[in-house]
Amino acid sequence: MAEIDFNTLELSELKKLEKEVAKAIASFEDRKKAEAIAALEERAKEFGFKLEELTGVVTSKKRAPSEAKYAHPEKPSITWSGRGRKPQWIADGLAAGKTLEDFAI
């Protein structure tokens, strides 16, 4: 690895370097944690269990998709669950004086 003379760097360069190092450390820790979890899940599987059964902690953050509550008036296959950012067609409809009930399925 190349030597860095910190005394020759400007403050902005030092702050940028600090942010890059913090990101690298966080990324490294995340990778190591993922590797540890994978190893523990594999070991639990060898005993016929899932890791979450043994620890009570769910390791995956998968969430079931929400049911659609609103549909595009001209293209009913385009839907929105009501969660997250409003789609443009909803925003346009609301700006035109419609209500969310006008789009309800």
N, C-alpha and C positions, 0 to 999 in steps of 0.2 A: 504494500500500500504506500502511496506517495506521502511524503512528509508535507505538512501544511504549516507554514509560518503564520501563526495567528496574529502576530504583532504587525504584519504588513496588511492585514485585511481591514477594510472599512467596517463601520458599525453595521450598515445594511447587509454587507456580505456575511458578517458573523451571525446576524439574526436569521438570515436565509439558511445558513449552514445549520444553525440550531434547530430550525423547523424541519429540515431534511433529516437530521439525526433522530429527532423525536418520531418522525414518521417511520423511519427505518427500524427503530426499536419497537414501536407498536406493531409493525408488520411482522417482525421476527417473533415477537411474543405470541401473536395470533397464530402464526404457522406452527409454533411449538405446541401451543394448546390444542390445535386441531390434530396434530400428530399424536399427542397424548390421549386425546379422546378416542381417536380411531384405534389406537393400541388397546385401550381399556375395553372398547366395544368388542373388539376381536377376542380378547381374553374372556369376557363375559359370555360370548357366543360359544366358546369352547366348552363352557360349563352348562350350556343350554339356556342361558338367560339373555335378556337384553339389559344393557347398562342401566337404562332408566328404571327397570324393575328392581335392580339392586340398590340404586341410590335414591330413587324417588324423584330424580331430576331429569326432566326431558331435555335431551341434547339438541334436538332439531327444532327449528323455529318455523316450521311449515304451518301455514294457516289455510284452512279450507276457504275457497273463494266464496265471496258473498253472493247472495241471490240478487238478481237484477230487480230493481224496483221501478225503473224508468226506461222508456223506449223512445227512440227517435220517431217522430210522427210520420215521416215519409219512408224510412227504412227501419222497420221493426226489429231487424236482426242486430242493429246497433243499440246497445243497452248500457245502463249505468246503475250501479248498486246504491248510489247515494253516499258512498264513502270516498274520501279523497277529493282531489281537485275536480271541479265541475267541468264536464266536457264543453267544448265550444258551442255545440248545438243547444245545450241547456242554457248557457250564458246568453246566447243570441235570443232564445225564446223568452227568457226572463226580461231581457232588455226590451223586447217587443210587447211586453205587457202580459205575457202568459204566466201561469203559476206552475209550481212543481206538480200539482195535481193533474194539470193538463197532459203531463208526460207519463203519469203513473200507468203501470201495467195492470 
